[in-house]
Amino acid sequence: MQTQARLDATLAALSDSTRRAILARLVEGEATVQELAAPFAISQPAISRHIRVLSDAGLIVQRVDGPRRPCRLAPGALSELDDYLAMLRRALEKNYARLDRLLAQETQDKDTL
C-alpha cells in the first residue's frame, strides 16, 4: 500500500472509538476475537468488521490457531503516522520560532521608542 493510502487507512481506522479501544487492549498483549469483543455491547460480526478495518490498515495482524484467530499489534504499524506527525511538529515549531522572533522584534521596537 502506498504511504498516503496507508496513512489514510490508519487515520480512518483510528477515527472510531471502538477500534481505538481494541488497539488499547492489544497493548497488553495478544487477544482472541472473543476476548476483544467481551467489553463491548455489540455483536460478534460487528467486532469482526472492526478487526478487519484494523487489519486492512496494517495496525494489527491475526494468526490462525485452530479455530481461534488471535490478534496482536503489527510491528511498525504507526510509522507513516509518526512520520506525518513529525513533519507537522517541525512545521509548527518553525512557525512558533518565527512568531517568537516577530514578538521579540515588536517588543524591542516599542522599547526603542
Buried (B, 14 or more C-beta within 10 A) or exposed (E): EEEEEBBBBBEEBBEEEBBEBBBEBBEEEBBBBEBBBEEBEEEEEEBBBBBEBBBEBBBBBBEEEEEEBBBEBBEEBBBBBEEBEEEEEEEEEEEEEEEEEEEEEEEEEEEEE
